[in-house]
Amino acid sequence: MANLSEREGISVWRQIGDALLRDIENGRFRAESRLPPSGELAQRFGVNRHTVLRSISHLQAEGVVRVERGRGTYVVVNRLEYRLGPRRWFEQNLLDSGKAPTRTVLTVTEMEAEAPIATALNLRKGAPVVFVKTMGEADGFPVNFGCHYFPAKRLAGIGEAFRHFGDKPTAKLSFAEIFRSLGVSGYRRRTIRIRSRLPSQEESWRLRLPQSEHVLETEVTSVDADERPVAHALTCFCSSRVELIMDV
């Protein structure tokens, strides 16, 4: 297609977006593949680069592509439906979507609980908590980055339970199984808060997304059968790859 002109009230930049979307739907550009540079697309459609960039910006807002500064524009299709509910877990979500779930334990350390964490876990400020960072992957591609806090005395041995998995991706890590091995019954999410924000430098790096792209952050407090808090987590999801669905 070349030398586009406005037709039937449809602007040129939108026609370019429609053409690129057809290319994606027809398989010309597959998920996670890189689109041609803007200069090449401008030559293809017979327009200037500004028009192409406006079209790409629109596709990014629609969640069809993501723009990575210094790297290019990548296709995002078939966003993962990630269901959040009292007992809806990471592994089940990915398997239901036909994806292979893996997790990587990035950090396991003990620290003193700051006020917000202490309140969430029903602890005194400064009480010992085990802090764990994890990366969740679908078919080897980053889905979420989580910071988890556990009451150290209430869950003796939980740090070692996570260290057992090493620092490589594994399909065997299950929070529900870890809690079960520590004698915790009735593990479930009690409260879920969701917010949208820009990522930190580490989150951008871990999730492989530009710092200009928003993440969806879930703040979750989980409890045992006696309603005692056993975990508090802040988990970031790439908004262009994941669609969060609340189960009620």
C-alpha positions as CSV (number, residue, x, y, z in Angstrom):
1,M,0.0,0.0,0.0
2,A,1.4,3.4,-0.8
3,N,0.3,7.1,-1.0
4,L,-2.7,6.8,1.3
5,S,-5.2,9.7,1.3
6,E,-8.0,10.4,3.7
7,R,-11.1,8.6,2.6
8,E,-14.6,8.3,3.9
9,G,-13.6,10.4,6.9
10,I,-10.9,8.0,8.0
11,S,-7.6,9.7,8.7
12,V,-4.4,8.4,7.1
13,W,-2.8,7.4,10.5
14,R,-5.9,5.3,11.3
15,Q,-5.8,3.6,7.9
16,I,-2.2,2.7,8.6
17,G,-3.1,1.3,12.0
18,D,-5.9,-0.8,10.4
19,A,-3.5,-2.2,7.8
20,L,-0.9,-3.1,10.5
21,L,-3.7,-4.7,12.6
22,R,-4.7,-6.8,9.6
23,D,-1.0,-7.8,9.1
24,I,-1.0,-9.0,12.8
25,E,-4.3,-10.8,12.6
26,N,-3.2,-12.6,9.3
27,G,0.1,-13.7,10.9
28,R,2.4,-11.5,9.0
29,F,3.7,-10.2,12.3
30,R,3.5,-12.7,15.1
31,A,3.3,-12.2,18.9
32,E,6.5,-10.7,20.2
33,S,7.9,-10.1,16.7
34,R,9.3,-6.7,16.0
35,L,7.6,-4.3,13.5
36,P,9.7,-2.7,10.8
37,P,11.2,0.6,11.7
38,S,9.0,3.7,11.4
39,G,11.1,4.9,8.4
40,E,10.5,1.7,6.6
41,L,6.8,1.8,7.3
42,A,6.6,5.5,6.2
43,Q,8.1,4.4,2.9
44,R,5.7,1.5,2.6
45,F,2.6,3.7,3.1
46,G,3.9,6.8,1.4
47,V,3.7,9.1,4.4
48,N,6.0,10.8,6.8
49,R,7.4,9.2,10.0
50,H,5.2,11.4,12.2
51,T,2.1,9.9,10.7
52,V,3.4,6.4,11.3
53,L,4.4,7.2,14.9
54,R,0.9,8.5,15.6
55,S,-0.6,5.3,14.3
56,I,1.8,3.2,16.4
57,S,1.0,5.3,19.4
58,H,-2.7,4.5,18.9
59,L,-2.0,0.7,18.5
60,Q,0.0,0.9,21.7
61,A,-2.9,2.5,23.6
62,E,-5.2,-0.3,22.3
63,G,-2.8,-2.9,23.7
64,V,-1.9,-4.3,20.3
65,V,1.8,-3.3,20.3
66,R,4.3,-2.1,22.9
67,V,7.1,0.4,22.2
68,E,10.5,-0.4,23.9
69,R,12.8,2.7,23.9
70,G,15.9,2.0,21.9
71,R,14.7,-1.4,20.7
72,G,11.6,-0.9,18.6
73,T,7.9,-1.8,18.4
74,Y,6.7,-5.3,19.3
75,V,3.5,-7.1,18.6
76,V,1.3,-8.0,21.6
77,V,-1.7,-10.3,20.8
78,N,-3.9,-12.7,22.7
79,R,-3.5,-11.0,26.1
80,L,-3.4,-13.4,28.9
81,E,-6.6,-13.6,31.0
82,Y,-5.5,-13.7,34.6
83,R,-8.2,-14.4,37.0
84,L,-8.0,-13.1,40.6
85,G,-10.1,-14.8,43.3
86,P,-9.8,-16.2,46.8
87,R,-8.2,-19.4,45.5
88,R,-7.4,-18.8,41.9
89,W,-3.6,-19.4,41.5
90,F,-0.9,-18.5,39.0
91,E,-0.4,-22.0,37.7
92,Q,-4.1,-22.6,37.0
93,N,-4.4,-19.3,35.2
94,L,-1.6,-20.1,32.8
95,L,-2.5,-23.7,32.2
96,D,-6.1,-22.6,31.4
97,S,-4.7,-20.3,28.8
98,G,-2.5,-23.0,27.3
99,K,0.7,-21.5,28.6
100,A,3.5,-23.3,30.5
101,P,3.9,-21.6,33.9
102,T,7.3,-21.2,35.6
103,R,8.5,-19.1,38.5
104,T,11.9,-17.9,39.4
105,V,12.9,-17.0,43.0
106,L,15.0,-13.9,42.7
107,T,15.6,-12.9,46.4
108,V,15.0,-14.5,49.8
109,T,16.0,-12.4,52.8
110,E,14.8,-11.5,56.3
111,M,14.0,-7.9,57.3
112,E,12.1,-5.8,59.8
113,A,8.5,-5.1,58.9
114,E,7.8,-1.5,58.1
115,A,4.5,0.0,59.2
116,P,2.3,-0.8,56.2
117,I,3.6,-4.4,56.0
118,A,3.3,-4.9,59.8
119,T,-0.3,-3.7,59.7
120,A,-1.2,-6.0,56.8
121,L,0.3,-9.0,58.5
122,N,-1.1,-8.0,61.9
123,L,2.4,-7.7,63.4
124,R,4.2,-5.1,65.5
125,K,6.3,-2.6,63.5
126,G,9.9,-4.0,63.3
127,A,8.8,-7.7,63.6
128,P,10.8,-10.1,61.5
129,V,9.4,-10.9,58.1
130,V,10.7,-13.0,55.2
131,F,10.9,-11.0,52.0
132,V,10.8,-12.9,48.7
133,K,11.0,-11.5,45.1
134,T,9.7,-13.7,42.3
135,M,9.3,-13.6,38.6
136,G,6.4,-15.4,37.0
137,E,6.7,-16.5,33.4
138,A,4.4,-17.9,30.7
139,D,6.2,-20.0,28.1
140,G,9.4,-18.4,29.3
141,F,8.2,-14.8,28.9
142,P,7.7,-12.4,31.9
143,V,4.1,-12.1,33.2
144,N,4.5,-10.7,36.7
145,F,7.1,-9.5,39.2
146,G,6.2,-10.0,42.8
147,C,7.4,-8.8,46.2
148,H,6.1,-11.0,49.0
149,Y,6.2,-10.6,52.7
150,F,5.7,-13.5,55.2
151,P,5.6,-13.4,59.0
152,A,8.9,-15.1,60.0
153,K,7.8,-16.5,63.4
154,R,4.3,-17.5,62.3
155,L,5.7,-19.4,59.3
156,A,8.9,-20.9,60.6
157,G,10.9,-22.3,57.7
158,I,9.3,-20.4,54.9
159,G,12.5,-18.8,53.8
160,E,14.2,-22.2,53.4
161,A,11.1,-23.5,51.5
162,F,11.7,-20.8,48.9
163,R,15.5,-21.2,48.8
164,H,15.0,-24.8,48.0
165,F,13.9,-23.9,44.5
166,G,17.2,-22.1,43.7
167,D,17.4,-19.2,41.4
168,K,16.4,-20.8,38.1
169,P,12.9,-20.9,36.5
170,T,10.9,-23.9,37.8
171,A,7.5,-25.3,37.1
172,K,7.3,-26.8,40.6
173,L,7.0,-23.7,42.8
174,S,3.5,-23.4,44.2
175,F,2.6,-21.0,47.0
176,A,-0.3,-23.2,48.0
177,E,2.0,-26.3,48.3
178,I,4.6,-24.3,50.3
179,F,1.9,-23.3,52.8
180,R,0.6,-26.8,52.9
181,S,4.0,-28.1,53.7
182,L,4.3,-25.7,56.6
183,G,1.0,-26.9,58.0
184,V,-1.1,-23.9,56.9
185,S,-4.7,-24.8,55.9
186,G,-7.4,-22.8,54.2
187,Y,-4.9,-20.5,52.4
188,R,-6.8,-17.9,50.4
189,R,-6.7,-14.2,49.4
190,R,-8.7,-12.0,51.7
191,T,-8.2,-8.6,50.2
192,I,-7.2,-7.5,46.7
193,R,-6.4,-4.0,45.6
194,I,-5.5,-3.0,42.0
195,R,-3.9,0.1,40.8
196,S,-2.2,1.4,37.6
197,R,1.1,3.2,37.7
198,L,4.4,3.6,35.9
199,P,7.0,0.9,36.7
200,S,10.2,1.3,38.7
201,Q,13.5,0.8,36.9
202,E,13.8,-2.8,38.2
203,E,10.2,-3.6,37.2
204,S,10.8,-2.2,33.7
205,W,13.9,-4.4,33.4
206,R,12.4,-7.5,34.9
207,L,9.2,-7.3,32.8
208,R,11.0,-6.2,29.6
209,L,8.8,-3.1,29.1
210,P,9.5,0.6,28.7
211,Q,9.3,2.8,31.7
212,S,6.6,4.8,29.8
213,E,4.2,1.8,29.8
214,H,2.0,1.4,32.8
215,V,1.9,-1.7,35.0
216,L,-1.1,-3.1,36.9
217,E,-0.2,-3.6,40.5
218,T,-2.1,-6.0,42.8
219,E,-1.8,-5.6,46.5
220,V,-3.0,-8.8,48.2
221,T,-3.3,-10.0,51.7
222,S,-3.7,-13.8,52.2
223,V,-4.9,-15.6,55.3
224,D,-5.2,-19.1,56.7
225,A,-8.3,-20.9,57.9
226,D,-8.3,-19.0,61.1
227,E,-8.2,-15.6,59.3
228,R,-4.6,-15.0,60.4
229,P,-2.5,-13.1,57.7
230,V,0.1,-15.4,56.2
231,A,1.3,-13.3,53.3
232,H,1.2,-9.8,51.9
233,A,2.2,-9.2,48.3
234,L,2.7,-6.4,45.8
235,T,2.7,-7.9,42.3
236,C,3.2,-6.0,39.0
237,F,1.7,-7.2,35.7
238,C,2.5,-5.8,32.2
239,S,-0.8,-4.1,31.3
240,S,-0.3,-4.8,27.5
241,R,0.1,-8.6,28.1
242,V,-2.3,-9.3,30.9
243,E,-6.0,-8.7,31.5
244,L,-7.0,-9.0,35.1
245,I,-10.4,-10.5,35.8
246,M,-12.0,-10.6,39.2
247,D,-13.8,-13.8,40.3
248,V,-16.6,-13.1,42.7
